[in-house]
């Protein structure tokens, strides 16, 4: 790593990405979907001396039309509970009183939330 051409890389620019999914709709009252998103590693500095790690997330959704006006949906985010970062950038930061290790300053990151589940109920109003 570390390209001899300073400024050749754009910090945060994604070099590879894959996104895809499968959805099944109106299988009786049921609908379901699963989606995958992959971002490859990316440069965090213009000389590519600091890079982020790759990330892969899987999200899923299951819906059931309980009655004509009522739809119940369950979403599961980060199904595989991947320990990845939402954001990574090379920005040295220390808390007051901290001393930086010699020549080491890890990238600043914002970790992805752990697997989570949400339930939504939607009631459609009939036209008057």
MOPAC internal coordinates of N, CA, C and O (Angstrom, degrees):
PM7 1SCF
backbone

  N    0.0000 0     0.00 0     0.00 0    0    0    0
  C    1.4509 1     0.00 0     0.00 0    1    0    0
  C    1.5176 1   109.39 1     0.00 0    2    1    0
  O    1.2310 1   120.42 1    -7.52 1    3    2    1
  N    1.2805 1   116.81 1   172.48 1    3    2    1
  C    1.4545 1   121.66 1  -177.65 1    5    3    2
  C    1.5175 1   109.25 1    83.30 1    6    5    3
  O    1.2310 1   120.67 1   -84.48 1    7    6    5
  N    1.2871 1   116.32 1    95.52 1    7    6    5
  C    1.4607 1   121.94 1  -177.85 1    9    7    6
  C    1.5188 1   109.61 1   -84.83 1   10    9    7
  O    1.2310 1   119.65 1   -42.27 1   11   10    9
  N    1.3380 1   118.28 1   137.73 1   11   10    9
  C    1.4630 1   119.94 1  -179.61 1   13   11   10
  C    1.5187 1   113.39 1   -69.36 1   14   13   11
  O    1.2310 1   119.69 1   171.83 1   15   14   13
  N    1.3233 1   118.20 1    -8.17 1   15   14   13
  C    1.4624 1   121.64 1   179.88 1   17   15   14
  C    1.5225 1   109.55 1   -98.79 1   18   17   15
  O    1.2310 1   119.20 1   -92.90 1   19   18   17
  N    1.3352 1   119.12 1    87.10 1   19   18   17
  C    1.4651 1   120.13 1  -179.19 1   21   19   18
  C    1.5237 1   110.95 1   -56.47 1   22   21   19
  O    1.2310 1   120.83 1   -41.95 1   23   22   21
  N    1.3040 1   116.01 1   138.05 1   23   22   21
  C    1.4582 1   120.76 1   179.10 1   25   23   22
  C    1.5068 1   113.54 1    86.27 1   26   25   23
  O    1.2310 1   119.79 1  -178.37 1   27   26   25
  N    1.3273 1   118.01 1     1.63 1   27   26   25
  C    1.4691 1   121.46 1  -178.75 1   29   27   26
  C    1.5273 1   111.55 1   -72.81 1   30   29   27
  O    1.2310 1   120.07 1   149.49 1   31   30   29
  N    1.3492 1   117.47 1   -30.51 1   31   30   29
  C    1.4602 1   121.90 1  -177.30 1   33   31   30
  C    1.5241 1   110.42 1  -103.12 1   34   33   31
  O    1.2310 1   120.74 1   -31.33 1   35   34   33
  N    1.3181 1   116.19 1   148.67 1   35   34   33
  C    1.4622 1   122.36 1   177.62 1   37   35   34
  C    1.5248 1   107.50 1  -101.95 1   38   37   35
  O    1.2310 1   119.68 1   -65.70 1   39   38   37
  N    1.3369 1   118.21 1   114.30 1   39   38   37
  C    1.4608 1   120.14 1  -178.61 1   41   39   38
  C    1.5278 1   111.96 1   -55.46 1   42   41   39
  O    1.2310 1   121.32 1   -48.16 1   43   42   41
  N    1.3443 1   115.08 1   131.84 1   43   42   41
  C    1.4595 1   121.21 1   177.53 1   45   43   42
  C    1.5173 1   115.08 1    83.77 1   46   45   43
  O    1.2310 1   119.82 1   176.62 1   47   46   45
  N    1.3395 1   117.95 1    -3.38 1   47   46   45
  C    1.4645 1   118.99 1  -178.42 1   49   47   46
  C    1.5261 1   110.03 1   -77.66 1   50   49   47
  O    1.2310 1   121.11 1   -52.41 1   51   50   49
  N    1.3086 1   115.47 1   127.59 1   51   50   49
  C    1.4637 1   121.91 1  -176.82 1   53   51   50
  C    1.5204 1   109.26 1   -77.29 1   54   53   51
  O    1.2310 1   120.91 1   -50.78 1   55   54   53
  N    1.3247 1   115.87 1   129.22 1   55   54   53
  C    1.4667 1   121.06 1  -179.59 1   57   55   54
  C    1.5179 1   111.80 1   -89.65 1   58   57   55
  O    1.2310 1   120.19 1   148.52 1   59   58   57
  N    1.3392 1   117.25 1   -31.48 1   59   58   57
  C    1.4600 1   120.29 1   179.67 1   61   59   58
  C    1.5245 1   109.48 1  -145.95 1   62   61   59
  O    1.2310 1   121.23 1   -39.21 1   63   62   61
  N    1.3185 1   115.25 1   140.79 1   63   62   61
  C    1.4626 1   120.81 1   178.92 1   65   63   62
  C    1.5185 1   108.99 1  -148.47 1   66   65   63
  O    1.2310 1   121.10 1   -36.81 1   67   66   65
  N    1.3182 1   115.51 1   143.19 1   67   66   65
  C    1.4605 1   121.54 1   176.90 1   69   67   66
  C    1.5207 1   106.77 1  -135.68 1   70   69   67
  O    1.2310 1   120.71 1   -44.31 1   71   70   69
  N    1.3159 1   116.24 1   135.69 1   71   70   69
  C    1.4514 1   121.31 1   177.84 1   73   71   70
  C    1.5220 1   107.98 1  -142.32 1   74   73   71
  O    1.2310 1   120.46 1   -43.42 1   75   74   73
  N    1.3113 1   116.73 1   136.58 1   75   74   73
  C    1.4558 1   119.01 1   179.15 1   77   75   74
  C    1.5104 1   110.14 1  -167.11 1   78   77   75
  O    1.2310 1   121.35 1   -13.20 1   79   78   77
  N    1.3087 1   115.03 1   166.80 1   79   78   77
  C    1.4505 1   118.46 1  -179.65 1   81   79   78
  C    1.5062 1   112.39 1  -168.19 1   82   81   79
  O    1.2310 1   122.01 1    -7.18 1   83   82   81
  N    1.3084 1   113.76 1   172.82 1   83   82   81
  C    1.4569 1   122.12 1   177.98 1   85   83   82
  C    1.5202 1   106.89 1  -132.65 1   86   85   83
  O    1.2310 1   120.55 1   -44.93 1   87   86   85
  N    1.3243 1   116.55 1   135.07 1   87   86   85
  C    1.4632 1   120.89 1   178.38 1   89   87   86
  C    1.5215 1   109.42 1  -134.27 1   90   89   87
  O    1.2310 1   121.19 1   -41.15 1   91   90   89
  N    1.3118 1   115.33 1   138.85 1   91   90   89
  C    1.4640 1   121.99 1   175.02 1   93   91   90
  C    1.5219 1   106.02 1  -121.72 1   94   93   91
  O    1.2310 1   120.66 1   -57.94 1   95   94   93
  N    1.3196 1   116.35 1   122.06 1   95   94   93
  C    1.4599 1   120.76 1  -177.61 1   97   95   94
  C    1.5250 1   110.87 1  -116.59 1   98   97   95
  O    1.2310 1   121.35 1   -32.15 1   99   98   97
  N    1.3085 1   115.02 1   147.85 1   99   98   97
  C    1.4594 1   123.85 1   173.54 1  101   99   98
  C    1.5187 1   112.74 1    53.85 1  102  101   99
  O    1.2310 1   121.06 1  -130.88 1  103  102  101
  N    1.3236 1   115.58 1    49.12 1  103  102  101
  C    1.4555 1   121.74 1   172.11 1  105  103  102
  C    1.5298 1   105.38 1   -92.23 1  106  105  103
  O    1.2310 1   121.45 1   -99.46 1  107  106  105
  N    1.3328 1   114.83 1    80.54 1  107  106  105
  C    1.4557 1   119.94 1  -167.66 1  109  107  106
  C    1.5201 1   106.23 1    68.61 1  110  109  107
  O    1.2310 1   119.96 1    47.92 1  111  110  109
  N    1.3301 1   117.68 1  -132.08 1  111  110  109
  C    1.4728 1   119.58 1   178.10 1  113  111  110
  C    1.5328 1   112.92 1   -84.00 1  114  113  111
  O    1.2310 1   119.86 1   177.79 1  115  114  113
  N    1.3239 1   117.87 1    -2.21 1  115  114  113
  C    1.4616 1   122.32 1  -172.06 1  117  115  114
  C    1.5195 1   113.61 1   -99.34 1  118  117  115
  O    1.2310 1   121.31 1   -31.03 1  119  118  117
  N    1.3276 1   115.10 1   148.97 1  119  118  117
  C    1.4635 1   123.74 1   170.48 1  121  119  118
  C    1.5273 1   106.29 1  -141.55 1  122  121  119
  O    1.2310 1   120.67 1   -33.48 1  123  122  121
  N    1.3416 1   116.33 1   146.52 1  123  122  121
  C    1.4632 1   119.72 1  -179.86 1  125  123  122
  C    1.5240 1   109.43 1  -148.50 1  126  125  123
  O    1.2310 1   120.93 1   -26.63 1  127  126  125
  N    1.3268 1   115.82 1   153.37 1  127  126  125
  C    1.4587 1   119.88 1   176.42 1  129  127  126
  C    1.5238 1   110.01 1  -153.59 1  130  129  127
  O    1.2310 1   121.37 1   -27.67 1  131  130  129
  N    1.3317 1   114.99 1   152.33 1  131  130  129
  C    1.4569 1   123.01 1   175.67 1  133  131  130
  C    1.5204 1   106.40 1  -137.55 1  134  133  131
  O    1.2310 1   120.36 1   -48.98 1  135  134  133
  N    1.3429 1   116.91 1   131.02 1  135  134  133
  C    1.4508 1   121.36 1  -179.48 1  137  135  134
  C    1.5250 1   110.83 1  -130.58 1  138  137  135
  O    1.2310 1   120.85 1   -37.17 1  139  138  137
  N    1.3287 1   115.98 1   142.83 1  139  138  137
  C    1.4541 1   123.18 1   179.45 1  141  139  138
  C    1.5168 1   109.18 1  -120.12 1  142  141  139
  O    1.2310 1   120.79 1   -38.67 1  143  142  141
  N    1.3364 1   116.10 1   141.33 1  143  142  141
  C    1.4653 1   121.67 1   175.73 1  145  143  142
  C    1.5178 1   108.48 1  -134.37 1  146  145  143
  O    1.2310 1   120.66 1   -52.15 1  147  146  145
  N    1.3265 1   116.34 1   127.85 1  147  146  145
  C    1.4635 1   121.93 1   178.59 1  149  147  146
  C    1.5208 1   109.30 1  -125.57 1  150  149  147
  O    1.2310 1   120.56 1   -50.70 1  151  150  149
  N    1.3249 1   116.54 1   129.30 1  151  150  149
  C    1.4636 1   122.76 1   171.31 1  153  151  150
  C    1.5202 1   106.60 1  -118.01 1  154  153  151
  O    1.2310 1   120.42 1   -53.12 1  155  154  153
  N    1.3229 1   116.81 1   126.88 1  155  154  153
  C    1.4573 1   121.09 1   177.88 1  157  155  154
  C    1.5123 1   111.30 1   -74.92 1  158  157  155
  O    1.2310 1   120.44 1    -7.41 1  159  158  157
  N    1.3339 1   116.77 1   172.59 1  159  158  157
  C    1.4561 1   119.48 1   177.11 1  161  159  158
  C    1.5233 1   110.49 1   -61.58 1  162  161  159
  O    1.2310 1   120.42 1   -25.48 1  163  162  161
  N    1.3285 1   116.79 1   154.52 1  163  162  161
  C    1.4691 1   120.07 1  -177.72 1  165  163  162
  C    1.5256 1   109.96 1  -143.28 1  166  165  163
  O    1.2310 1   120.85 1   -25.81 1  167  166  165
  N    1.3276 1   115.98 1   154.19 1  167  166  165
  C    1.4628 1   118.97 1   179.25 1  169  167  166
  C    1.5315 1   110.61 1   -69.86 1  170  169  167
  O    1.2310 1   121.00 1   -38.11 1  171  170  169
  N    1.3157 1   115.70 1   141.89 1  171  170  169
  C    1.4640 1   120.58 1   176.15 1  173  171  170
  C    1.5232 1   111.36 1  -109.30 1  174  173  171
  O    1.2310 1   120.98 1   173.22 1  175  174  173
  N    1.3392 1   115.73 1    -6.78 1  175  174  173
  C    1.4630 1   121.16 1   177.28 1  177  175  174
  C    1.5223 1   108.48 1  -133.08 1  178  177  175
  O    1.2310 1   120.58 1   -19.90 1  179  178  177
  N    1.3208 1   116.50 1   160.10 1  179  178  177
  C    1.4679 1   120.95 1  -177.37 1  181  179  178
  C    1.5222 1   113.26 1   -67.82 1  182  181  179
  O    1.2310 1   120.06 1   159.66 1  183  182  181
  N    1.3318 1   117.50 1   -20.34 1  183  182  181
  C    1.4672 1   119.22 1   178.26 1  185  183  182
  C    1.5299 1   111.98 1  -101.69 1  186  185  183
  O    1.2310 1   119.73 1  -174.31 1  187  186  185
  N    1.3483 1   118.12 1     5.69 1  187  186  185
  C    1.4622 1   124.27 1   177.29 1  189  187  186
  C    1.5282 1   112.55 1    65.67 1  190  189  187
  O    1.2310 1   119.63 1  -158.13 1  191  190  189
  N    1.3237 1   118.31 1    21.87 1  191  190  189
  C    1.4656 1   120.88 1  -179.74 1  193  191  190
  C    1.5267 1   111.73 1   -78.85 1  194  193  191
  O    1.2310 1   120.23 1   161.20 1  195  194  193
  N    1.3421 1   117.16 1   -18.80 1  195  194  193
  C    1.4635 1   122.02 1   176.74 1  197  195  194
  C    1.5237 1   106.95 1  -127.69 1  198  197  195
  O    1.2310 1   120.64 1   -50.70 1  199  198  197
  N    1.3452 1   116.38 1   129.30 1  199  198  197
  C    1.4639 1   121.28 1  -177.99 1  201  199  198
  C    1.5266 1   110.51 1  -127.79 1  202  201  199
  O    1.2310 1   121.01 1   -26.72 1  203  202  201
  N    1.3138 1   115.68 1   153.28 1  203  202  201
  C    1.4603 1   120.58 1   174.26 1  205  203  202
  C    1.5272 1   107.93 1   -84.77 1  206  205  203
  O    1.2310 1   121.09 1   -11.41 1  207  206  205
  N    1.3211 1   115.52 1   168.59 1  207  206  205
  C    1.4590 1   119.96 1   174.01 1  209  207  206
  C    1.5237 1   108.87 1   -90.74 1  210  209  207
  O    1.2310 1   120.42 1   -17.31 1  211  210  209
  N    1.3173 1   116.79 1   162.69 1  211  210  209
  C    1.4647 1   121.81 1   176.98 1  213  211  210
  C    1.5268 1   108.93 1   -73.92 1  214  213  211
  O    1.2310 1   120.63 1   -21.10 1  215  214  213
  N    1.3376 1   116.40 1   158.90 1  215  214  213
  C    1.4611 1   120.21 1   176.85 1  217  215  214
  C    1.5254 1   109.98 1  -138.93 1  218  217  215
  O    1.2310 1   121.06 1   -36.66 1  219  218  217
  N    1.3345 1   115.58 1   143.34 1  219  218  217
  C    1.4600 1   121.40 1   176.43 1  221  219  218
  C    1.5237 1   108.01 1  -137.15 1  222  221  219
  O    1.2310 1   120.82 1   -51.75 1  223  222  221
  N    1.3206 1   116.04 1   128.25 1  223  222  221
  C    1.4614 1   121.86 1   179.50 1  225  223  222
  C    1.5189 1   109.98 1  -125.57 1  226  225  223
  O    1.2310 1   121.14 1   -34.66 1  227  226  225
  N    1.3323 1   115.43 1   145.34 1  227  226  225
  C    1.4645 1   121.87 1   175.08 1  229  227  226
  C    1.5261 1   106.81 1  -125.25 1  230  229  227
  O    1.2310 1   120.66 1   -52.00 1  231  230  229
  N    1.3360 1   116.34 1   128.00 1  231  230  229
  C    1.4610 1   122.61 1   176.63 1  233  231  230
  C    1.5213 1   108.53 1  -121.11 1  234  233  231
  O    1.2310 1   120.29 1   -30.23 1  235  234  233
  N    1.3356 1   117.05 1   149.77 1  235  234  233
  C    1.4670 1   121.05 1  -179.11 1  237  235  234
  C    1.5283 1   110.06 1  -137.90 1  238  237  235
  O    1.2310 1   121.48 1   -23.37 1  239  238  237
  N    1.3361 1   114.77 1   156.63 1  239  238  237
  C    1.4618 1   120.58 1   179.15 1  241  239  238
  C    1.5209 1   109.09 1  -144.04 1  242  241  239
  O    1.2310 1   120.81 1   -40.41 1  243  242  241
  N    1.3275 1   116.05 1   139.59 1  243  242  241
  C    1.4547 1   122.66 1   175.87 1  245  243  242
  C    1.5226 1   107.66 1  -132.11 1  246  245  243
  O    1.2310 1   120.35 1   -51.02 1  247  246  245
  N    1.3325 1   116.93 1   128.98 1  247  246  245
  C    1.4663 1   121.61 1  -179.22 1  249  247  246
  C    1.5169 1   110.05 1  -127.09 1  250  249  247
  O    1.2310 1   121.14 1   -32.07 1  251  250  249
  N    1.3321 1   115.43 1   147.93 1  251  250  249
  C    1.4597 1   121.27 1   175.57 1  253  251  250
  C    1.5227 1   109.09 1  -138.55 1  254  253  251
  O    1.2310 1   120.94 1   -52.78 1  255  254  253
  N    1.3210 1   115.81 1   127.22 1  255  254  253
  C    1.4644 1   120.64 1   175.83 1  257  255  254
  C    1.5200 1   105.83 1   -84.35 1  258  257  255
  O    1.2310 1   120.69 1   -78.33 1  259  258  257
  N    1.3382 1   116.28 1   101.67 1  259  258  257
  C    1.4592 1   122.87 1  -175.35 1  261  259  258
  C    1.5257 1   110.50 1   -71.37 1  262  261  259
  O    1.2310 1   120.59 1   137.75 1  263  262  261
  N    1.2960 1   116.49 1   -42.25 1  263  262  261
  C    1.4579 1   123.38 1   176.47 1  265  263  262
  C    1.5206 1   105.50 1  -144.61 1  266  265  263
  O    1.2310 1   119.48 1   -11.85 1  267  266  265
  N    1.3108 1   118.61 1   168.15 1  267  266  265
  C    1.4622 1   120.55 1  -175.48 1  269  267  266
  C    1.5342 1   113.04 1   -50.63 1  270  269  267
  O    1.2310 1   119.11 1   134.35 1  271  270  269
  N    1.3357 1   119.30 1   -45.65 1  271  270  269
  C    1.4652 1   117.00 1  -179.30 1  273  271  270
  C    1.5306 1   114.48 1   -89.52 1  274  273  271
  O    1.2310 1   118.95 1   174.63 1  275  274  273
  N    1.3557 1   119.60 1    -5.37 1  275  274  273
  C    1.4601 1   121.02 1  -171.49 1  277  275  274
  C    1.5333 1   112.42 1  -116.05 1  278  277  275
  O    1.2310 1   121.06 1   -56.17 1  279  278  277
  N    1.3448 1   115.58 1   123.83 1  279  278  277
  C    1.4639 1   122.88 1   178.30 1  281  279  278
  C    1.5224 1   108.48 1  -120.63 1  282  281  279
  O    1.2310 1   120.30 1   -53.16 1  283  282  281
  N    1.3238 1   117.03 1   126.84 1  283  282  281
  C    1.4681 1   121.84 1   177.56 1  285  283  282
  C    1.5278 1   107.39 1  -110.53 1  286  285  283
  O    1.2310 1   120.94 1   -51.26 1  287  286  285
  N    1.3231 1   115.81 1   128.74 1  287  286  285
  C    1.4637 1   121.74 1  -176.37 1  289  287  286
  C    1.5275 1   110.08 1  -126.81 1  290  289  287
  O    1.2310 1   121.04 1   -41.49 1  291  290  289
  N    1.3351 1   115.62 1   138.51 1  291  290  289
  C    1.4584 1   122.27 1   174.29 1  293  291  290
  C    1.5231 1   107.14 1  -120.99 1  294  293  291
  O    1.2310 1   120.80 1   -55.08 1  295  294  293
  N    1.3375 1   116.08 1   124.92 1  295  294  293
  C    1.4606 1   122.31 1   176.86 1  297  295  294
  C    1.5209 1   108.65 1  -111.31 1  298  297  295
  O    1.2310 1   120.77 1   -43.63 1  299  298  297
  N    1.3271 1   116.14 1   136.37 1  299  298  297
  C    1.4652 1   120.84 1   173.96 1  301  299  298
  C    1.5222 1   105.88 1  -119.47 1  302  301  299
  O    1.2310 1   120.92 1   -61.55 1  303  302  301
  N    1.3249 1   115.85 1   118.45 1  303  302  301
  C    1.4569 1   122.17 1   179.80 1  305  303  302
  C    1.5204 1   109.04 1  -100.59 1  306  305  303
  O    1.2310 1   120.59 1   -39.19 1  307  306  305
  N    1.3235 1   116.48 1   140.81 1  307  306  305
  C    1.4643 1   122.11 1  -179.49 1  309  307  306
  C    1.5302 1   109.71 1    56.53 1  310  309  307
  O    1.2310 1   120.93 1  -124.37 1  311  310  309
  N    1.3297 1   115.82 1    55.63 1  311  310  309
  C    1.4597 1   123.33 1  -175.30 1  313  311  310
  C    1.5279 1   112.31 1   -51.76 1  314  313  311
  O    1.2310 1   119.79 1   138.88 1  315  314  313
  N    1.3202 1   118.00 1   -41.12 1  315  314  313
  C    1.4565 1   122.08 1  -176.78 1  317  315  314
  C    1.5315 1   113.00 1   -85.72 1  318  317  315
  O    1.2310 1   120.32 1  -175.43 1  319  318  317
  N    1.3373 1   116.98 1     4.57 1  319  318  317
  C    1.4612 1   123.66 1  -178.84 1  321  319  318
  C    1.5350 1   111.02 1    51.94 1  322  321  319
  O    1.2310 1   121.16 1  -133.47 1  323  322  321
  N    1.3294 1   115.38 1    46.53 1  323  322  321
  C    1.4636 1   121.35 1  -179.12 1  325  323  322
  C    1.5246 1   110.63 1   -64.52 1  326  325  323
  O    1.2310 1   120.43 1   -44.05 1  327  326  325
  N    1.3088 1   116.79 1   135.95 1  327  326  325
  C    1.4666 1   122.55 1   178.34 1  329  327  326
  C    1.5221 1   108.05 1   -94.33 1  330  329  327
  O    1.2310 1   120.42 1  -102.37 1  331  330  329
  N    1.3306 1   116.80 1    77.63 1  331  330  329
  C    1.4604 1   122.95 1  -176.92 1  333  331  330
  C    1.5197 1   110.01 1  -122.40 1  334  333  331
  O    1.2310 1   120.85 1    -8.66 1  335  334  333
  N    1.3210 1   115.99 1   171.34 1  335  334  333
  C    1.4605 1   121.33 1   179.44 1  337  335  334
  C    1.5225 1   110.29 1  -103.92 1  338  337  335
  O    1.2310 1   120.85 1   -44.23 1  339  338  337
  N    1.3294 1   115.98 1   135.77 1  339  338  337
  C    1.4640 1   121.04 1   172.35 1  341  339  338
  C    1.5234 1   109.87 1   -69.84 1  342  341  339
  O    1.2310 1   121.20 1   138.36 1  343  342  341
  N    1.3328 1   115.31 1   -41.64 1  343  342  341
  C    1.4541 1   121.59 1  -176.07 1  345  343  342
  C    1.5202 1   108.55 1  -137.25 1  346  345  343
  O    1.2310 1   120.62 1   -39.60 1  347  346  345
  N    1.3324 1   116.41 1   140.40 1  347  346  345
  C    1.4686 1   121.27 1   173.26 1  349  347  346
  C    1.5175 1   107.53 1  -140.93 1  350  349  347
  O    1.2310 1   120.62 1   -42.84 1  351  350  349
  N    1.3275 1   116.43 1   137.16 1  351  350  349
  C    1.4523 1   120.07 1   176.61 1  353  351  350
  C    1.5167 1   108.68 1  -154.29 1  354  353  351
  O    1.2310 1   120.75 1   -23.67 1  355  354  353
  N    1.3108 1   116.18 1   156.33 1  355  354  353
  C    1.4549 1   121.46 1  -178.47 1  357  355  354
  C    1.5174 1   108.58 1   -92.65 1  358  357  355
  O    1.2310 1   121.43 1   -83.62 1  359  358  357
  N    1.3142 1   114.88 1    96.38 1  359  358  357
  C    1.4562 1   121.26 1  -178.34 1  361  359  358
  C    1.5179 1   107.26 1  -142.28 1  362  361  359
  O    1.2310 1   120.22 1   -76.66 1  363  362  361
  N    1.3191 1   117.19 1   103.34 1  363  362  361
  C    1.4655 1   118.77 1  -178.14 1  365  363  362
  C    1.5230 1   111.01 1   -64.88 1  366  365  363
  O    1.2310 1   120.94 1   -50.96 1  367  366  365
  N    1.3186 1   115.81 1   129.04 1  367  366  365
  C    1.4581 1   119.37 1   177.55 1  369  367  366
  C    1.5218 1   109.34 1  -145.39 1  370  369  367
  O    1.2310 1   121.13 1   -39.44 1  371  370  369
  N    1.3032 1   115.44 1   140.56 1  371  370  369
  C    1.4558 1   121.99 1   178.14 1  373  371  370
  C    1.5198 1   108.94 1  -134.91 1  374  373  371
  O    1.2310 1   121.23 1   -31.55 1  375  374  373
  N    1.3143 1   115.24 1   148.45 1  375  374  373
  C    1.4559 1   119.72 1   173.70 1  377  375  374
  C    1.5219 1   108.71 1   -78.24 1  378  377  375
  O    1.2310 1   120.39 1   -22.73 1  379  378  377
  N    1.3106 1   116.86 1   157.27 1  379  378  377
  C    1.4639 1   120.75 1   179.55 1  381  379  378
  C    1.5343 1   108.83 1   -56.68 1  382  381  379
  O    1.2310 1   121.06 1   -49.85 1  383  382  381
  N    1.3122 1   115.57 1   130.15 1  383  382  381
  C    1.4534 1   120.51 1   178.71 1  385  383  382
  C    1.5200 1   114.28 1    92.45 1  386  385  383
  O    1.2310 1   120.01 1   165.64 1  387  386  385
  N    1.3525 1   117.59 1   -14.36 1  387  386  385
  C    1.4619 1   119.96 1   178.55 1  389  387  386
  C    1.5179 1   110.20 1   -78.85 1  390  389  387
  O    1.2310 1   121.06 1   -33.59 1  391  390  389
  N    1.3160 1   115.58 1   146.41 1  391  390  389
  C    1.4594 1   120.16 1   175.24 1  393  391  390
  C    1.5226 1   107.45 1  -111.61 1  394  393  391
  O    1.2310 1   120.98 1   -45.86 1  395  394  393
  N    1.3135 1   115.72 1   134.14 1  395  394  393
  C    1.4696 1   120.76 1  -179.32 1  397  395  394
  C    1.5158 1   109.77 1   -71.97 1  398  397  395
  O    1.2310 1   119.99 1   -43.93 1  399  398  397
  N    1.3370 1   117.61 1   136.07 1  399  398  397
  C    1.4589 1   119.93 1   173.35 1  401  399  398
  C    1.5324 1   108.93 1   -62.09 1  402  401  399
  O    1.2310 1   120.26 1   -27.97 1  403  402  401
  N    1.2965 1   117.11 1   152.03 1  403  402  401
  C    1.4693 1   121.74 1  -176.89 1  405  403  402
  C    1.5278 1   111.08 1   -59.28 1  406  405  403
  O    1.2310 1   120.83 1   -61.43 1  407  406  405
  N    1.3219 1   116.02 1   118.57 1  407  406  405
  C    1.4698 1   123.92 1   175.01 1  409  407  406
  C    1.5280 1   114.26 1    56.81 1  410  409  407
  O    1.2310 1   119.62 1  -159.72 1  411  410  409
  N    1.3148 1   118.32 1    20.28 1  411  410  409
  C    1.4612 1   120.08 1   179.32 1  413  411  410
  C    1.5240 1   108.55 1  -126.21 1  414  413  411
  O    1.2310 1   120.73 1   -56.94 1  415  414  413
  N    1.2822 1   116.20 1   123.06 1  415  414  413
  C    1.4559 1   120.97 1   175.44 1  417  415  414
  C    1.5234 1   106.71 1  -143.59 1  418  417  415
  O    1.2310 1   119.24 1   -81.67 1  419  418  417
  N    1.3329 1   119.05 1    98.33 1  419  418  417
  C    1.4578 1   120.37 1  -176.47 1  421  419  418
  C    1.5239 1   111.27 1   -65.96 1  422  421  419
  O    1.2310 1   120.13 1   -22.94 1  423  422  421
  N    1.3269 1   117.37 1   157.06 1  423  422  421
  C    1.4675 1   120.54 1   177.53 1  425  423  422
  C    1.5306 1   111.04 1   -60.05 1  426  425  423
  O    1.2310 1   120.67 1   -30.56 1  427  426  425
  N    1.3071 1   116.33 1   149.44 1  427  426  425
  C    1.4541 1   122.02 1   174.38 1  429  427  426
  C    1.5259 1   107.06 1   -83.22 1  430  429  427
  O    1.2310 1   120.09 1   -47.30 1  431  430  429
  N    1.3291 1   117.43 1   132.70 1  431  430  429
  C    1.4650 1   120.58 1  -176.97 1  433  431  430
  C    1.5175 1   110.77 1  -133.34 1  434  433  431
  O    1.2310 1   121.35 1   -19.94 1  435  434  433
  N    1.3229 1   115.02 1   160.06 1  435  434  433
  C    1.4590 1   122.81 1   171.49 1  437  435  434
  C    1.5179 1   105.80 1  -122.88 1  438  437  435
  O    1.2310 1   119.65 1   -73.21 1  439  438  437
  N    1.3515 1   118.28 1   106.79 1  439  438  437
  C    1.4569 1   120.16 1  -175.43 1  441  439  438
  C    1.5178 1   112.87 1   -65.57 1  442  441  439
  O    1.2310 1   120.93 1   -31.00 1  443  442  441
  N    1.3211 1   115.82 1   149.00 1  443  442  441
  C    1.4658 1   123.64 1   176.03 1  445  443  442
  C    1.5200 1   108.23 1   -71.53 1  446  445  443
  O    1.2310 1   120.66 1   -36.24 1  447  446  445
  N    1.3205 1   116.35 1   143.76 1  447  446  445
  C    1.4653 1   120.49 1   176.46 1  449  447  446
  C    1.5217 1   110.37 1   -61.99 1  450  449  447
  O    1.2310 1   121.02 1   -29.13 1  451  450  449
  N    1.3046 1   115.65 1   150.87 1  451  450  449
  C    1.4656 1   121.03 1   176.21 1  453  451  450
  C    1.5260 1   108.82 1   -66.75 1  454  453  451
  O    1.2310 1   120.70 1    -9.27 1  455  454  453
  N    1.3090 1   116.26 1   170.73 1  455  454  453
  C    1.4623 1   121.01 1   178.10 1  457  455  454
  C    1.5262 1   109.58 1   -51.18 1  458  457  455
  O    1.2310 1   120.76 1   -42.01 1  459  458  457
  N    1.3185 1   116.15 1   137.99 1  459  458  457
  C    1.4620 1   119.79 1  -179.78 1  461  459  458
  C    1.5233 1   109.60 1  -144.05 1  462  461  459
  O    1.2310 1   121.18 1   -23.22 1  463  462  461
  N    1.3144 1   115.36 1   156.78 1  463  462  461
  C    1.4542 1   122.13 1  -176.57 1  465  463  462
  C    1.5279 1   108.42 1  -128.46 1  466  465  463
  O    1.2310 1   120.74 1   -43.40 1  467  466  465
  N    1.3144 1   116.18 1   136.60 1  467  466  465
  C    1.4658 1   120.36 1   174.59 1  469  467  466
  C    1.5215 1   108.98 1  -129.32 1  470  469  467
  O    1.2310 1   120.75 1   -31.53 1  471  470  469
  N    1.3139 1   116.17 1   148.47 1  471  470  469
  C    1.4589 1   121.38 1   176.00 1  473  471  470
  C    1.5189 1   107.80 1  -122.25 1  474  473  471
  O    1.2310 1   121.30 1   -43.88 1  475  474  473
  N    1.3131 1   115.12 1   136.12 1  475  474  473
  C    1.4574 1   121.11 1   179.78 1  477  475  474
  C    1.5120 1   109.49 1  -130.34 1  478  477  475
  O    1.2310 1   120.65 1   -44.09 1  479  478  477
  N    1.3117 1   116.37 1   135.91 1  479  478  477
  C    1.4701 1   121.59 1   173.11 1  481  479  478
  C    1.5254 1   107.55 1  -115.46 1  482  481  479
  O    1.2310 1   121.33 1   -49.89 1  483  482  481
  N    1.3180 1   115.06 1   130.11 1  483  482  481
  C    1.4598 1   120.64 1  -178.86 1  485  483  482
  C    1.5193 1   108.68 1  -123.16 1  486  485  483
  O    1.2310 1   121.04 1   -52.50 1  487  486  485
  N    1.3169 1   115.61 1   127.50 1  487  486  485
  C    1.4712 1   119.81 1   178.44 1  489  487  486
  C    1.5278 1   107.14 1  -115.30 1  490  489  487
  O    1.2310 1   121.04 1   -57.20 1  491  490  489
  N    1.2998 1   115.61 1   122.80 1  491  490  489
  C    1.4671 1   121.14 1   178.97 1  493  491  490
  C    1.5268 1   109.25 1   -88.51 1  494  493  491
  O    1.2310 1   121.50 1   -51.30 1  495  494  493
  N    1.3175 1   114.73 1   128.70 1  495  494  493
  C    1.4505 1   119.51 1   177.96 1  497  495  494
  C    1.5234 1   109.29 1   -79.07 1  498  497  495
  O    1.2310 1   120.92 1   -39.61 1  499  498  497
  N    1.3068 1   115.85 1   140.39 1  499  498  497
  C    1.4760 1   118.89 1   178.43 1  501  499  498
  C    1.5139 1   109.86 1   -76.34 1  502  501  499
  O    1.2310 1   121.17 1   -32.46 1  503  502  501
  N    1.3262 1   115.38 1   147.54 1  503  502  501
  C    1.4706 1   120.13 1  -179.97 1  505  503  502
  C    1.5271 1   109.35 1   -70.22 1  506  505  503
  O    1.2310 1   120.68 1   -41.47 1  507  506  505
  N    1.3170 1   116.31 1   138.53 1  507  506  505
  C    1.4659 1   120.41 1  -177.81 1  509  507  506
  C    1.4943 1   111.28 1   -88.71 1  510  509  507
  O    1.2310 1   120.10 1   180.00 1  511  510  509

